Amino acid sequence: MSEVGYLELLRDNSPFRRLFLANIISYIGDWFTVIALFILAGEATDNSPIAIAGVLVTRSFGMALCDPFGGMLADRYSRKGLMMLSNFLALLALTSVVAFDLLDSLISYYLLALVMVFAKSLFDPAEYAYLPNICKKNELISANALGSGGWSIALGIGAGIGGFTISEFGITTALWIDCLTFLFSILLISTLPAGGPDNLDKGKLTPKLAINEILDGWKYIQNNPPVKRVVFAKGMWAAGGGAQVFLLILIGMETNFGELAAGIGLLFMVRGFGSGFGPVIAKPLMKNKSVLPYLLGASVGLSGMFYVVVSQVEWTNMLLILIFCSHASSGVNWVYSTTMLQARSDDEWRGRVAGTDFLVITFMMGSSALGAALILENNILELREVIAITGIIQIAIGICWTIFISPSEKRDLMLN
């Protein structure tokens, strides 16, 4: 069965088209809020690295704690309903914060970040598990590549316009815009078909049962080597990538790309467009089974190489090209690992596999960002040196994944 192309998928699969549009709208708004929180944390602490990183660390560790539960819920309850509930909770929290002017301290910024990722932890595993219910197997690579591309476009537009909006109209306006995007997303998702899980009759959920179902999901992963191996793939990138996302903020403070918010927004915009461009261009590689065993590690190593170069060159327009190329490479790792896990996981376990996948990447991102922030806060290394180290970590991990892959692993990876 031949792979379905991007335009064909968007034209013929109406549920995917509506979900794709709902995600773009919601993700654009997300970055209005995220950029605002980075700016607020910096202003409150005279641009303290640890305070700015605290936004990313709070988001990452908060999601790491919540994602396994979100994955478990996606295997018990309506995935469409969970996606709607996620957006409603985020809308309620953000509207309350803006309407009652509750953003008045560093702690309040972190609390908002935590509440928003709690809602997000319901959405991501539900969407991840929902996608194979509305897409055929030969549509999954295109669907995930488009999904990554949509997220990337939304990141690019949201960060770029969000940074400009904050610079020109203030943070409150940016947050109200985010509220509207959640509302539009809810309305679009409400039009989607049910989409699983297959078995909704699992009885009353208790705390003990919730923990047991999460543990059962981890046992399923442990006993399924083709799934177990790939569930760590995104974490390979995040070992250095979490720090890199945080370091983009500090790089933006040292460049001359406009006002602070606009400059940071520009760097995140380039990151986003790169993440979407890579998987679209690399789709022929993802269909070539002879390179599949190496693709996950090679994409991470290549991503790290570009950041090593970033640490060495003058930060002019060349910086934008290097960031674009690095995140184009990391996007390949994201899309291909997601497609593999969706295809290899049974429907009744797919939410918990997704929750574990997100647990690994968010924990690694938080740890990486926190480590970089502590190094800079205590003046152990300079900014450029930390950037170089993050790239070297990714190169080393990518090489290890590629070199130490066994013959049986090659066979498993080529079965997808």
Phi, psi and omega in degrees: 000121185285152179292141178277136180282170184296309183294322178297318179297312180295326182285318191261339183253091184297317178300318178296319181301317180290321177295318179301314180293319178300319180294316180301314181299313182293317182294325176302313179297323180308317186282341169300314183288317183297313178299320179299318181292322175299315181296314181299317180296321178293317181295327183285342188228021181056044177059041176295126179303319183290326179290318179294315178297334180303328177297311180292319181295317178299316179297315185291309182291327176298316178291324179300322179288324187269332187302318178300324178289322176298320177295319178298317180295326180291342175266358181245324190238169181306121180291323174298316180297322179294322178295320178293317179298320179302310181294326179293317179297318178296318178298315180298315181295313185290320178298318180296317181298316183286316184296323183257010175052056186267355179273091185226008180199167179299320179298319180295327178294316180293322180296319177297316178301320182292316180296319181295321179283334173301314177296319181297327181292341172280324186285309191300307179297325179296315179294317180304314180283333183287325189303313179294346177281340180244358179236142174285163183301323181281002176257350192292317180299314179295320180296316180289323177295318177293321178299316177294320178296320178296316177300318183291317177298317180296319176299314181298311180292313182298315180292317181294306180289325178298315178298319178295317180299316179297318180297320187267324189238353177097165185290322182301317178299317180299320181290323177296323177297318178300320178303317181295324181293324176296320180297314178298321180296318178301315182297320180290316181296330180298340181271358184279157174290169186301301172071038170083175008287168184296321183246104180266353184263081182243011177081180182290137180270125175244162178304318180296317180294322179300313179297317181297322180290325175295315179296322177298322177296319178293325176294321177300316179295316181299324183270005181234083187308318180298333176278316184302318183295314188282339182294346178262001188295315180293328178297332176302311179294318186294339179303326173249334186291327178300316177295321183296321177299317177294318183293335176302326179295315181291323175299317179300331179286342183254001180258174181243054181259024178114194177305159186307305182298320180293320179295315177296318178300321180296316180296318178291328177296314179296318176303313182297312181297324176296316181300326179279326184290318185304305181298326180294315181289326185273005182306319177301324177295322181294339179266355181267103187294341180289338180254354185302319182299340185253347191294319182297315180287320182296322181294325178290315179299318179295321177302317179294324180301319181294325178287330173299318178295319177306321183291345187253338188263165174289141186273076174250208179298336177301328178303318182296321179294317182294318178296318177303312183293320180299313184281340170296319179292316180294331177297328177297315178302316183296309186292316183292318180295322178297314181298318179298315182293320178297318182288329186267348184263136173292150186303321184290345180249354192297323178296318181288328172297317178299316180300321179290320177302313179290327176302313182298311185290320182289323177296316180294321178297315179297316181296317180296313180295318180296317179299315179296319181295319180295320178298315181287320181299325182263012176055037178284319178224163176276164183304312182296325179293320178294319177302315180298319181296319179298321178293319180296321177301315180294320178299314181297316180294318178298319178295317180297317179301319185284317185287317189267012176289133185272164176303320179293324177295320178299318180296316181297315182294329182277354178282342185298000000 
